[in-house]
């Protein structure tokens, strides 16, 4: 299984989009934050906006119908399971003294 992990602090899962198009997986998101502070002798209003987009080519042998994405505590995890036939047999290689 392949796994893509992205730290997205301050973001909400509703602001994150994961999309598969052909053999390209695209992750994108937007964050907008507003802050106002009113005091007796001043007023502050701040707005922050940020957007990102990253694309990854899906390796051959991935079961695209079973790709899953989860979001918890600001971390996005995308799981890309391999097809049963894509798993290669394990081979032990002996280490010899030189």
Protein Blocks (a to p, Z undefined) as FASTA:
>chain_A
ZZdddddehiafklpccddehjaccdddddddddddddfkbccdddddddddddddddeh
iafklgccddeehiacddddddfklpccddddddddZZ
